[in-house]
Amino acid sequence: MSEFLLLAFLFLVGGVVAVPIATRLGLGSVLGYLLAGIALSPLLALLHVDVIAIQHFAEFGVVMMLFLVGLELQPQTLWAMRARLLGLGGLQVVLTTALLAAGMLALGQDWRIGVAVGLILSLSSTAIVLQTLSEKGLMRSDGGQASFSVLLFQDIAVIPMLALIPLLALPDLAGHGAGGHGGDAAHGSSLSLVEGLAGWQVALVTVTAIGLVIAGGMFLTRPAFRFIAAARLREIFVATALLFVIGIALLMTLVGLSPALGTFLAGVVLANSEYRHELESDIDPFRGLLLGLFFMTVGASIDFGLLAAETLPILGLALAVMAIKGGVLLLLARIFRLRGGDAWLLGLGLAQAGEFGFVLIAFAIGAAVLPPDIAPRLTLVVTLSMLLTPALFIAYDRLIRPRFDREEPREADAPEPGHVIIAGHGRFGGIVNRMLLAAGHETTVLDHSAAQLDLLRAFGVRAFYGDATRADLLEAAGIAEARLLVVAIDDPAQATALVRRIRHEHPRVHIVARARDRRHVYELYAAGAHDIIRETFDSSVRAGRSAYEALGMHPFEAERLARAFTTDDRRALAELAPLFDPDLPEQQNPAYRARARELMEAQTEALRHRGGSFRERSERGWTPPTPRDQDIAAESEG
Amino acid sequence: MARIIQYFAHPGVSASRINAALWRTTEGVDGITRVDLYAAYPRYDIDIDAEQQRLRDHDVIVLQFPLFWYSCPALVKEWIDLVWEHGFAYGQGGTALRGKTLLLAISAGGPQDAYRPDGYQHHDLRSFLTPFEQTARLSGMDFLPPYVLYGALRADPAAHATGFARLLAALRDDRLDRDAAMGLPILTHDTLPIAEA
């Protein structure tokens, strides 16, 4: 127990100290984690910690990341990407493998070793690249999309590679190899459903498993999540989300498929679900922590003894690998018509080897493909290339992006047109939503009533389950890019807190807030809401107007009187607002009390003199001149 | 029998003497349609289709309002702008009002001698009403001389109101001598060319 606590403590300290510093210096979180891992490595060695075992555990973060990526990707979008996915991704793997194999041949290695090394190094780091792209907000750019296509193809390609590598076995190594699979969290497992089955049976099981994931995602999740959501227990929902991801990963592992691919598919299936944002915000912290741990283990697993002994050759190899990979990507970028900055983002971003490389190296040693003297050097090459990646991203940020930014105004980062988030879809938010939809705006509705959601979905509203007062859910719903937030939730205190936080974190977003009463108006005013609407004021004024009409007042006069009353009331409200102190009850705020009394007395006084001040103003219009005025007009003409 | 519709428009009815009196008086005229425009559309949300149908259903359209700054109150202008649209009142296919009659009933604050080239209003009343006259002409309507009360601030509304009721009834029963009327610059309660039944 104490060992576990010590380890957790060490890794947490490493991350907590290094990452904020790295981010402050503009190096990105990945480099921070890697450096923290390097700094921890002597301590871990001293404690005889099995870093590689932790790394395998932490690789589950990649699985979660692909689930989240899938959630962001509608099936239609994925289908639209197919040309890039197969063309760009496929050519990248094939060309890179061929070039690297040729390079190994030139270095005097056996061709089989060359192909294996080529395959291993052709894969890039999904973890580093996706983390960095989303951190820099580049996921939606053309280059980001292309990078993602290539990474997704690589993740899928791992599966045939696992089948291919044993065929490359060197006869004279067969005796050395331990046989069987290397330890592997992301691919393959000691448990298997397909071991000993014939080829067609394996295929059948595999297809069934994928079908199960897709069908389950489409038909089972909604009732299941609705049932869980009805319990209104946050942690149970989180547990369900975790259970879901882990269950799919397990199923995929059992049938010998990539768990990353499986969860990705499940994510795509759920991309249209109303629980999408909730799932996203629940899984995201786990993904972040696990990936952080993963990056630290990469840093900590560097064999510094070997590196010190062969610094130049290994560093040279790493640089050569990155140059070849980057070159291939730049060439493909040109063929696939990526524009300047996006082409460089693809080329520089994916030039490293990745975490699946570690998996394949272990597997290749087991399959008697890689001689034991090459494997540790190869591991170092992979690690070094990953370590150098943040530097390439920094180079992209500082040298390349500004150049292309200046040349062509980029459309990719322009704010989304007219995206509106409506927090709370009850009697109030529902009407706002209907009006916005009628005017052709795109809205995202957040509500925590599962029954309400079913109804909305039936009418084709884009509604998502979740407590809108939670910051992470709003982030997942896209508050950062939203133009407008409508706060229409019931609880006044929560609404105020929400407004205050969004004003602080996203000052650009315009906020329309629903106020319960006068006091709540002041609280929302102090919190910084742009438009504050009392939930019953307008309807009450309309009721008053109807009463006027029922009592025989001319409808147009009733209308003007109602307007004058509204203006008067809002002026009084605005006059008192600066005097209001949210931390002080009204009765303990002397300035507020004094002014409120004054206004109230003025109104009572005015009412006593038939009609009141608002009435006087309303009658200023259309009053005929007096006969005396006429005489003056006539006289002045004289 | 001609079908008559009377549109009454005054934004401040409670401050009105003349026009409110006219409005009350025509309540006693049978067989005409009466519309209080400001009561029908206090929020200016004019129902164009319904209004156009009303115009189709009548032969004589009477607009009754006080003269504000040498023109009609704002809602009347809004009503004309929206209802008398292209394709309905004028332009291609705009024949719905052809052959109908437009009559204005107007109260002017100034005395009659102010509405003369040497009076302080510098023009006669009809020249301020040329926009309405031309509106009627473009729509293919007859424009009757307006029924006018000068010096409305001092005048006693009773005779003017009774005259208005008589005028509407005569229009309804085709008893107005139109040729005689067209020869007059304006109509007043004591100059109505009506053939008594």
Contacts between the chains, C-beta under 8 A, distances in Angstrom:
chain1	res1	chain2	res2	distance
A	554	B	13	4.7
A	554	B	14	7.0
A	554	B	36	7.8
A	554	B	38	7.1
A	554	B	39	6.0
A	555	B	38	7.2
A	555	B	39	4.5
A	555	B	40	7.9
A	555	B	42	4.2
A	556	B	11	6.1
A	556	B	13	7.5
A	556	B	38	3.9
A	556	B	39	6.3
A	556	B	42	4.2
A	557	B	12	7.6
A	557	B	13	6.7
A	557	B	14	6.2
A	558	B	42	6.9
A	559	B	42	3.9
A	559	B	43	6.1
A	619	B	12	7.0
A	619	B	14	7.8
A	619	B	15	7.1
A	621	B	11	6.6
A	621	B	12	6.5
A	622	B	10	7.5
A	622	B	11	4.7
A	622	B	12	3.5
A	622	B	15	6.5
A	622	B	68	7.5
A	622	B	73	7.5
A	623	B	12	6.7
A	623	B	15	5.5
A	624	B	15	6.6
A	624	B	66	7.5
A	624	B	109	6.3
A	624	B	152	7.9
A	624	B	153	6.2
A	625	B	109	6.2
A	625	B	153	7.0
A	626	B	153	7.1
A	627	B	153	4.7
A	627	B	154	5.2
A	630	B	109	6.3
A	630	B	110	6.4
A	630	B	111	7.4
A	630	B	153	6.3
A	633	B	110	7.6
A	633	B	114	7.9
A	633	B	120	5.7
A	634	B	110	8.0
A	634	B	111	7.8
A	634	B	114	6.5
A	634	B	120	5.4
A	636	B	120	7.5
A	637	B	119	7.6
A	637	B	120	3.6
